[in-house]
């Protein structure tokens, strides 16, 4: 006679898979490396290298989620790892770079403003990771990668044109504070997640893309600064226009059941700066 033994919950055969996916987490680790390099460079006064490293970290951050989705390697581990790296790359690194560049000369108000930026970045990421029924077309508040790139481009411009001290330091302080408020605000910022990159596009679209790269190559810091400054202001403009027309920006729709990780617009199964 065959004896059957009851399986307890601790003996369940549904064990979580072991190990992690290498490819998407490789991009995330590379983003962390770029952020760490940016911090090191800022401590020795190489602010141009530090700014470029933050921008590279943002580019890598925009790729990890896309790679995870394309290769079907999404995971809870990847989501948590990405958020921790985002805090370092887009919160701590830009704050320390700006502090070393000029905010340290302002005393207590300088390091407190830098701390506010780091804290609001953490709050921005926490709110983003727990958000439900958010619009696919818009972010709630300024994405932290965009804020970090704007600060990095500002430092790059200042270093390229030897702008420092006095009004420039005060401008950097004000910019950091305003970006902190924008990140935790409810201003609508286009996510560009609704752009279809998988299908054919008109020939002119490719030509425009080439012209964009040519424009950036003329003066990368200034072009990036102007582009991301325009994006930062676009939230206020969009809010004002939507308020005037009475249109609801964040009303959920039927096709928004998918959540996106890494505020740059990639998807990691949400599961999820």
ZALO-799804 format. One record per residue (C-alpha): residue number from 0; chain; x, y, z. Coordinates in Angstrom, 2 decimals, always signed. Layout:
N
+------+------+---------+---------+---------+
! paba ! pafi !       u !       v !       w !
+------+------+---------+---------+---------+
!  NUM !    A !       X !       Y !       Z !
...
+------+------+---------+---------+---------+
This chain:
273
+------+------+---------+---------+---------+
! paba ! pafi !       u !       v !       w !
+------+------+---------+---------+---------+
!    0 !    A !   +0.00 !   +0.00 !   +0.00 !
!    1 !    A !   +1.40 !   +3.38 !   -0.99 !
!    2 !    A !   +1.72 !   +5.98 !   +1.73 !
!    3 !    A !   +1.19 !   +9.64 !   +0.86 !
!    4 !    A !   +2.85 !  +12.29 !   +3.02 !
!    5 !    A !   +1.33 !  +15.74 !   +3.25 !
!    6 !    A !   +3.65 !  +18.43 !   +1.93 !
!    7 !    A !   +3.95 !  +21.42 !   +4.24 !
!    8 !    A !   +4.27 !  +24.98 !   +2.92 !
!    9 !    A !   +7.96 !  +24.94 !   +3.83 !
!   10 !    A !   +8.45 !  +21.92 !   +1.61 !
!   11 !    A !   +6.66 !  +23.42 !   -1.37 !
!   12 !    A !   +8.27 !  +22.66 !   -4.70 !
!   13 !    A !   +7.55 !  +26.17 !   -5.98 !
!   14 !    A !  +10.96 !  +27.54 !   -5.17 !
!   15 !    A !  +12.06 !  +30.93 !   -6.45 !
!   16 !    A !  +14.60 !  +30.77 !   -9.26 !
!   17 !    A !  +18.20 !  +31.09 !   -8.21 !
!   18 !    A !  +20.66 !  +33.57 !   -9.65 !
!   19 !    A !  +20.18 !  +36.86 !  -11.48 !
!   20 !    A !  +20.12 !  +37.95 !  -15.09 !
!   21 !    A !  +23.49 !  +39.23 !  -16.25 !
!   22 !    A !  +22.71 !  +41.41 !  -19.28 !
!   23 !    A !  +20.30 !  +44.04 !  -17.90 !
!   24 !    A !  +22.12 !  +44.22 !  -14.58 !
!   25 !    A !  +25.37 !  +44.72 !  -16.45 !
!   26 !    A !  +24.01 !  +48.00 !  -17.83 !
!   27 !    A !  +22.81 !  +48.98 !  -14.36 !
!   28 !    A !  +26.24 !  +48.24 !  -12.88 !
!   29 !    A !  +27.89 !  +50.27 !  -15.63 !
!   30 !    A !  +25.60 !  +53.18 !  -14.71 !
!   31 !    A !  +26.70 !  +52.83 !  -11.07 !
!   32 !    A !  +30.35 !  +52.79 !  -12.16 !
!   33 !    A !  +29.85 !  +56.00 !  -14.17 !
!   34 !    A !  +28.21 !  +57.67 !  -11.16 !
!   35 !    A !  +31.02 !  +56.62 !   -8.86 !
!   36 !    A !  +33.58 !  +57.89 !  -11.36 !
!   37 !    A !  +31.71 !  +61.21 !  -11.50 !
!   38 !    A !  +31.95 !  +61.56 !   -7.72 !
!   39 !    A !  +35.67 !  +60.77 !   -7.74 !
!   40 !    A !  +36.33 !  +63.26 !  -10.53 !
!   41 !    A !  +34.43 !  +66.01 !   -8.74 !
!   42 !    A !  +36.56 !  +65.57 !   -5.59 !
!   43 !    A !  +39.73 !  +66.28 !   -7.60 !
!   44 !    A !  +38.24 !  +69.20 !   -9.52 !
!   45 !    A !  +37.67 !  +67.55 !  -12.92 !
!   46 !    A !  +34.12 !  +68.82 !  -13.28 !
!   47 !    A !  +33.88 !  +68.29 !  -17.03 !
!   48 !    A !  +34.69 !  +64.59 !  -16.66 !
!   49 !    A !  +32.26 !  +64.36 !  -13.75 !
!   50 !    A !  +29.44 !  +65.95 !  -15.75 !
!   51 !    A !  +30.03 !  +63.70 !  -18.76 !
!   52 !    A !  +30.03 !  +60.63 !  -16.48 !
!   53 !    A !  +26.59 !  +61.56 !  -15.09 !
!   54 !    A !  +25.24 !  +61.94 !  -18.63 !
!   55 !    A !  +26.69 !  +58.53 !  -19.56 !
!   56 !    A !  +25.02 !  +57.06 !  -16.47 !
!   57 !    A !  +21.69 !  +58.44 !  -17.69 !
!   58 !    A !  +22.19 !  +56.87 !  -21.12 !
!   59 !    A !  +23.02 !  +53.50 !  -19.56 !
!   60 !    A !  +20.00 !  +53.79 !  -17.27 !
!   61 !    A !  +17.77 !  +54.27 !  -20.29 !
!   62 !    A !  +19.07 !  +51.00 !  -21.76 !
!   63 !    A !  +18.90 !  +48.51 !  -18.89 !
!   64 !    A !  +15.11 !  +48.29 !  -18.76 !
!   65 !    A !  +14.79 !  +48.14 !  -22.55 !
!   66 !    A !  +17.33 !  +45.33 !  -22.69 !
!   67 !    A !  +15.50 !  +43.46 !  -19.93 !
!   68 !    A !  +12.22 !  +43.71 !  -21.81 !
!   69 !    A !  +13.69 !  +42.76 !  -25.19 !
!   70 !    A !  +15.47 !  +39.71 !  -23.75 !
!   71 !    A !  +12.61 !  +38.76 !  -21.40 !
!   72 !    A !  +14.91 !  +38.99 !  -18.37 !
!   73 !    A !  +12.79 !  +41.16 !  -16.08 !
!   74 !    A !  +13.02 !  +40.50 !  -12.34 !
!   75 !    A !  +12.25 !  +41.95 !   -8.92 !
!   76 !    A !  +15.96 !  +42.01 !   -8.22 !
!   77 !    A !  +16.58 !  +44.11 !  -11.31 !
!   78 !    A !  +13.89 !  +46.57 !  -10.30 !
!   79 !    A !  +15.28 !  +47.05 !   -6.79 !
!   80 !    A !  +18.88 !  +47.23 !   -8.01 !
!   81 !    A !  +17.96 !  +49.82 !  -10.62 !
!   82 !    A !  +16.26 !  +52.06 !   -8.06 !
!   83 !    A !  +19.25 !  +51.95 !   -5.71 !
!   84 !    A !  +21.62 !  +52.82 !   -8.54 !
!   85 !    A !  +19.32 !  +55.66 !   -9.67 !
!   86 !    A !  +19.56 !  +57.22 !   -6.21 !
!   87 !    A !  +23.35 !  +57.23 !   -6.41 !
!   88 !    A !  +23.63 !  +58.23 !  -10.08 !
!   89 !    A !  +20.92 !  +60.89 !  -10.20 !
!   90 !    A !  +20.72 !  +62.01 !   -6.59 !
!   91 !    A !  +24.00 !  +61.69 !   -4.76 !
!   92 !    A !  +26.40 !  +62.19 !   -7.68 !
!   93 !    A !  +24.91 !  +65.46 !   -9.05 !
!   94 !    A !  +24.54 !  +66.88 !   -5.54 !
!   95 !    A !  +28.17 !  +66.18 !   -4.66 !
!   96 !    A !  +29.41 !  +67.53 !   -8.00 !
!   97 !    A !  +27.56 !  +70.81 !   -7.56 !
!   98 !    A !  +28.64 !  +71.01 !   -3.93 !
!   99 !    A !  +32.31 !  +70.57 !   -4.85 !
!  100 !    A !  +31.93 !  +73.01 !   -7.74 !
!  101 !    A !  +30.62 !  +75.92 !   -5.71 !
!  102 !    A !  +27.97 !  +75.21 !   -3.09 !
!  103 !    A !  +30.60 !  +74.49 !   -0.43 !
!  104 !    A !  +31.51 !  +78.17 !   -0.53 !
!  105 !    A !  +28.00 !  +79.08 !   +0.64 !
!  106 !    A !  +28.34 !  +77.31 !   +3.98 !
!  107 !    A !  +25.36 !  +75.62 !   +5.61 !
!  108 !    A !  +22.84 !  +76.68 !   +2.97 !
!  109 !    A !  +25.00 !  +75.01 !   +0.33 !
!  110 !    A !  +25.17 !  +71.55 !   +1.83 !
!  111 !    A !  +21.57 !  +71.70 !   +3.04 !
!  112 !    A !  +20.37 !  +72.46 !   -0.48 !
!  113 !    A !  +22.46 !  +69.55 !   -1.78 !
!  114 !    A !  +20.85 !  +67.31 !   +0.85 !
!  115 !    A !  +17.37 !  +68.48 !   -0.13 !
!  116 !    A !  +18.15 !  +67.45 !   -3.71 !
!  117 !    A !  +19.27 !  +63.97 !   -2.62 !
!  118 !    A !  +16.22 !  +63.55 !   -0.36 !
!  119 !    A !  +13.74 !  +64.63 !   -3.03 !
!  120 !    A !  +15.38 !  +62.25 !   -5.50 !
!  121 !    A !  +14.81 !  +59.40 !   -3.04 !
!  122 !    A !  +11.20 !  +60.50 !   -2.52 !
!  123 !    A !  +10.71 !  +60.79 !   -6.29 !
!  124 !    A !  +11.94 !  +57.23 !   -6.85 !
!  125 !    A !   +9.86 !  +55.84 !   -3.97 !
!  126 !    A !   +6.72 !  +57.51 !   -5.30 !
!  127 !    A !   +7.44 !  +56.32 !   -8.82 !
!  128 !    A !   +7.96 !  +52.70 !   -7.72 !
!  129 !    A !   +4.70 !  +52.59 !   -5.78 !
!  130 !    A !   +2.57 !  +54.56 !   -8.22 !
!  131 !    A !   -0.49 !  +52.90 !   -9.71 !
!  132 !    A !   -2.74 !  +53.83 !  -12.62 !
!  133 !    A !   -0.33 !  +56.52 !  -13.77 !
!  134 !    A !   -0.54 !  +57.91 !  -17.26 !
!  135 !    A !   +1.53 !  +56.21 !  -19.93 !
!  136 !    A !   +2.21 !  +59.52 !  -21.65 !
!  137 !    A !   +3.21 !  +61.60 !  -18.63 !
!  138 !    A !   +5.34 !  +61.35 !  -15.50 !
!  139 !    A !   +4.20 !  +62.78 !  -12.16 !
!  140 !    A !   +6.95 !  +65.32 !  -11.59 !
!  141 !    A !  +10.32 !  +65.78 !  -13.27 !
!  142 !    A !  +12.14 !  +62.44 !  -13.77 !
!  143 !    A !  +15.34 !  +62.34 !  -11.74 !
!  144 !    A !  +17.56 !  +61.34 !  -14.73 !
!  145 !    A !  +16.43 !  +64.49 !  -16.56 !
!  146 !    A !  +17.14 !  +66.64 !  -13.49 !
!  147 !    A !  +20.58 !  +65.07 !  -13.11 !
!  148 !    A !  +21.48 !  +65.61 !  -16.78 !
!  149 !    A !  +20.37 !  +69.24 !  -16.55 !
!  150 !    A !  +22.61 !  +69.81 !  -13.53 !
!  151 !    A !  +25.49 !  +67.97 !  -15.22 !
!  152 !    A !  +25.10 !  +70.01 !  -18.39 !
!  153 !    A !  +25.05 !  +73.19 !  -16.30 !
!  154 !    A !  +28.35 !  +72.26 !  -14.65 !
!  155 !    A !  +29.78 !  +71.30 !  -18.03 !
!  156 !    A !  +28.86 !  +74.71 !  -19.48 !
!  157 !    A !  +30.24 !  +76.54 !  -16.44 !
!  158 !    A !  +33.50 !  +74.60 !  -16.59 !
!  159 !    A !  +33.86 !  +75.06 !  -20.37 !
!  160 !    A !  +33.38 !  +78.84 !  -20.19 !
!  161 !    A !  +35.18 !  +79.32 !  -16.84 !
!  162 !    A !  +32.06 !  +80.52 !  -15.04 !
!  163 !    A !  +32.38 !  +80.35 !  -11.28 !
!  164 !    A !  +31.77 !  +82.26 !   -8.08 !
!  165 !    A !  +29.30 !  +84.98 !   -7.19 !
!  166 !    A !  +26.09 !  +84.96 !   -9.25 !
!  167 !    A !  +26.91 !  +81.66 !  -10.95 !
!  168 !    A !  +27.10 !  +79.82 !   -7.63 !
!  169 !    A !  +23.83 !  +81.41 !   -6.55 !
!  170 !    A !  +22.26 !  +80.38 !   -9.85 !
!  171 !    A !  +23.44 !  +76.80 !   -9.31 !
!  172 !    A !  +21.92 !  +76.82 !   -5.82 !
!  173 !    A !  +18.59 !  +78.13 !   -7.11 !
!  174 !    A !  +18.55 !  +75.65 !  -10.01 !
!  175 !    A !  +19.15 !  +72.69 !   -7.71 !
!  176 !    A !  +16.40 !  +73.82 !   -5.34 !
!  177 !    A !  +13.88 !  +74.35 !   -8.14 !
!  178 !    A !  +14.69 !  +70.95 !   -9.65 !
!  179 !    A !  +14.14 !  +69.40 !   -6.22 !
!  180 !    A !  +10.67 !  +70.91 !   -6.10 !
!  181 !    A !   +9.94 !  +69.84 !   -9.68 !
!  182 !    A !  +10.80 !  +66.20 !   -8.94 !
!  183 !    A !   +8.31 !  +65.89 !   -6.08 !
!  184 !    A !   +5.64 !  +68.02 !   -7.74 !
!  185 !    A !   +2.66 !  +66.74 !   -9.73 !
!  186 !    A !   +3.62 !  +68.59 !  -12.88 !
!  187 !    A !   +3.10 !  +66.48 !  -16.02 !
!  188 !    A !   +6.24 !  +65.64 !  -18.00 !
!  189 !    A !   +6.09 !  +63.71 !  -21.24 !
!  190 !    A !   +7.52 !  +60.23 !  -20.85 !
!  191 !    A !   +7.77 !  +59.53 !  -24.61 !
!  192 !    A !   +6.81 !  +55.92 !  -23.85 !
!  193 !    A !   +4.08 !  +56.16 !  -26.46 !
!  194 !    A !   +6.59 !  +56.62 !  -29.27 !
!  195 !    A !   +6.59 !  +53.63 !  -31.61 !
!  196 !    A !  +10.18 !  +52.71 !  -32.43 !
!  197 !    A !   +9.48 !  +49.25 !  -33.81 !
!  198 !    A !   +7.82 !  +50.16 !  -37.08 !
!  199 !    A !   +8.78 !  +52.05 !  -40.20 !
!  200 !    A !   +9.14 !  +55.81 !  -40.10 !
!  201 !    A !   +9.30 !  +58.40 !  -42.88 !
!  202 !    A !  +12.70 !  +59.08 !  -44.41 !
!  203 !    A !  +12.58 !  +62.65 !  -43.11 !
!  204 !    A !  +12.50 !  +61.35 !  -39.54 !
!  205 !    A !  +15.90 !  +59.74 !  -40.05 !
!  206 !    A !  +17.21 !  +62.96 !  -41.58 !
!  207 !    A !  +15.99 !  +64.96 !  -38.60 !
!  208 !    A !  +17.75 !  +62.50 !  -36.28 !
!  209 !    A !  +21.01 !  +63.02 !  -38.17 !
!  210 !    A !  +20.61 !  +66.79 !  -37.90 !
!  211 !    A !  +20.05 !  +66.49 !  -34.15 !
!  212 !    A !  +23.34 !  +64.62 !  -33.75 !
!  213 !    A !  +25.11 !  +67.24 !  -35.87 !
!  214 !    A !  +23.65 !  +70.03 !  -33.75 !
!  215 !    A !  +24.78 !  +68.38 !  -30.53 !
!  216 !    A !  +28.30 !  +67.90 !  -31.91 !
!  217 !    A !  +28.73 !  +71.68 !  -32.38 !
!  218 !    A !  +28.54 !  +72.45 !  -28.66 !
!  219 !    A !  +27.43 !  +69.40 !  -26.57 !
!  220 !    A !  +27.23 !  +71.11 !  -23.14 !
!  221 !    A !  +25.24 !  +74.10 !  -24.37 !
!  222 !    A !  +22.88 !  +72.05 !  -26.54 !
!  223 !    A !  +22.20 !  +69.56 !  -23.74 !
!  224 !    A !  +21.68 !  +72.40 !  -21.28 !
!  225 !    A !  +19.16 !  +74.13 !  -23.53 !
!  226 !    A !  +17.37 !  +70.87 !  -24.40 !
!  227 !    A !  +16.92 !  +69.70 !  -20.81 !
!  228 !    A !  +16.11 !  +73.20 !  -19.59 !
!  229 !    A !  +13.29 !  +73.26 !  -22.12 !
!  230 !    A !  +12.11 !  +69.86 !  -20.89 !
!  231 !    A !  +12.16 !  +71.08 !  -17.27 !
!  232 !    A !  +10.04 !  +74.10 !  -18.20 !
!  233 !    A !   +7.69 !  +71.98 !  -20.33 !
!  234 !    A !   +6.03 !  +70.55 !  -17.23 !
!  235 !    A !   +4.81 !  +73.97 !  -16.16 !
!  236 !    A !   +3.65 !  +74.81 !  -19.69 !
!  237 !    A !   +1.79 !  +71.50 !  -20.05 !
!  238 !    A !   +0.15 !  +71.91 !  -16.64 !
!  239 !    A !   -1.02 !  +75.42 !  -17.52 !
!  240 !    A !   -2.43 !  +74.33 !  -20.89 !
!  241 !    A !   -4.21 !  +71.30 !  -19.45 !
!  242 !    A !   -5.62 !  +73.34 !  -16.61 !
!  243 !    A !   -6.92 !  +75.91 !  -19.07 !
!  244 !    A !   -8.70 !  +73.30 !  -21.16 !
!  245 !    A !   -9.87 !  +71.26 !  -18.16 !
!  246 !    A !   -8.28 !  +68.07 !  -19.50 !
!  247 !    A !   -7.21 !  +65.43 !  -16.98 !
!  248 !    A !   -3.57 !  +64.52 !  -17.55 !
!  249 !    A !   -3.28 !  +61.45 !  -15.33 !
!  250 !    A !   -6.61 !  +59.77 !  -16.00 !
!  251 !    A !   -5.89 !  +56.01 !  -16.40 !
!  252 !    A !   -6.77 !  +54.34 !  -19.68 !
!  253 !    A !   -7.49 !  +50.74 !  -20.63 !
!  254 !    A !   -4.13 !  +50.19 !  -22.32 !
!  255 !    A !   -2.03 !  +51.25 !  -19.35 !
!  256 !    A !   -1.85 !  +47.98 !  -17.46 !
!  257 !    A !   +1.92 !  +47.82 !  -17.97 !
!  258 !    A !   +4.23 !  +49.64 !  -15.57 !
!  259 !    A !   +7.62 !  +51.02 !  -16.42 !
!  260 !    A !  +10.83 !  +51.00 !  -14.49 !
!  261 !    A !  +13.78 !  +53.34 !  -14.74 !
!  262 !    A !  +12.21 !  +56.72 !  -15.21 !
!  263 !    A !  +13.96 !  +57.10 !  -18.53 !
!  264 !    A !  +11.09 !  +55.14 !  -20.07 !
!  265 !    A !  +12.03 !  +51.48 !  -20.10 !
!  266 !    A !   +9.81 !  +48.64 !  -18.98 !
!  267 !    A !  +10.65 !  +46.08 !  -16.36 !
!  268 !    A !   +7.46 !  +44.28 !  -15.70 !
!  269 !    A !   +6.47 !  +45.94 !  -12.51 !
!  270 !    A !   +7.54 !  +45.79 !  -11.01 !
!  271 !    A !   +8.62 !  +49.48 !  -10.83 !
!  272 !    A !  +15.42 !  +57.95 !  -11.60 !
+------+------+---------+---------+---------+
